[in-house]
Amino acid sequence: MVSLALFFGLYHQLFVRNDIVELWNSLRGQILVAPIWMLLAIILLIPLNLTLEAIKFRLLLPKKVRPTVFQALRRVCAGISIGLFTPNRVGEYVGRLTGTTESDRVSTIAATFLGGIAQLIPLLGGGVLCILGYSRYGEVEFASVLTNVVAIGICIVLLLLFAFLPAVLKVVEGFWSSFRQNLTPGPRVNRFFVQVAYSLRGIRQLAVVRPGDVRMALVIACGRYLIYLAQLSLAFVFFGLDGGLEIAVLGSGILLFAQTFVPLPAFVQALARVELALLVFAAFRPNELGLASASFLIFVLNLGIPALLGLVEILRSDLDKTLGINA
């Protein structure tokens, strides 16, 4: 329902409120004079972004079960393939289990969880900085003190979570154990409780034994955030945003920040990003078709193509299991 509402909202914006032919002619003229290096930079940053994610994922796995960077990259793509259709890409947990043995599942879930938490910190912190920067232009009505305080508070909580992760998880494990003891669940529910307990223990062991790897994962997450911010900003400018690169960077940071709080599948978020961009960049009277083109270009390059590669990996792994071949 949400995706349909966003689709019809975008349709009304492009085809009802505006002349689509006029928008296309304007966009085509902009593309013809746009610097080609921007498009090349966007494309060249894709493998770097994916490789950094693979390195981060690999770094958070135990040394004895660490795959090669290429193998980790395949599992990352498999995660994207499944996560594409789940809210906030939670399906990545399942996708990254592709090709693993049962004994490796807890460590894989732990690595995926910590990697996701690490990625939230720059998303929120960078978003707050972009809101503050954009508010200098007097164009961001939602840059309220409450918004900034809440986001900064979440960043501080996540940083403290990373700093005191073993102690925090020990408390959570104790709470989970006592909660489980007060219930009399059936076999399936009990199995779920056991799996969560094992996962919590795996995450705590990771944080205790390899705190340096956890901190390095945070550094890599910040690097990936800067790459994605650069890609989205360059795409907006390439497709005709008149505000310039600084406005594009600040606005893109706000969009990524806002998307963090929208629990939608990735392909629906691509639609939502267009609607949000229309609000953020409204003062610069952007070409609506240009904003949509930029959003969907980033979606296809960063998620669509890796998702197809991930689907191939999932099918290959299933075929190997069927034929009895070790993945």
Salt bridges, closest charged atoms under 4 A:
GLU53 OE1 - LYS56 NZ 3.06
GLU53 OE2 - ARG96 NH2 2.67
GLU53 OE1 - ARG224 NH1 2.91
GLU92 OE2 - ARG89 NH2 2.61
GLU92 OE1 - ARG96 NH2 3.27
GLU173 OE2 - ARG204 NE 2.31
ASP213 OD2 - ARG66 NH2 2.99
ASP213 OD2 - ARG210 NH1 2.94
GLU246 OE2 - ARG136 NH2 3.10
GLU313 OE1 - ARG74 NE 3.02
GLU313 OE2 - ARG316 NH2 2.93
ASP320 OD2 - ARG316 NH1 2.53
